[in-house]
């Protein structure tokens, strides 16, 4: 699951793509999320991260709005990459 949000600060507001922090892992030193490509088929996608609020992470590049991302079981999917 991904979320589109408007982050309000003391400056101008802007829209951002957010994911739960649990969705983000690091593969070869690169921030990565697993995106559902088809039922039960997930692909790793490198992303560029922005701000986080402790529970959600802003994704600046690499993830389309509305993409379905894995938020639990990420470690198991990451382990499959190295088998």
Buried (B, 14 or more C-beta within 10 A) or exposed (E): EBEEBEBEEEEEEEEBBBBBBBBBBEEEEEBBBBBBEEEEEBEBBEBEBBEEEEEBBBBEEBBEEEBEBBBEEBEEBBEEEEE
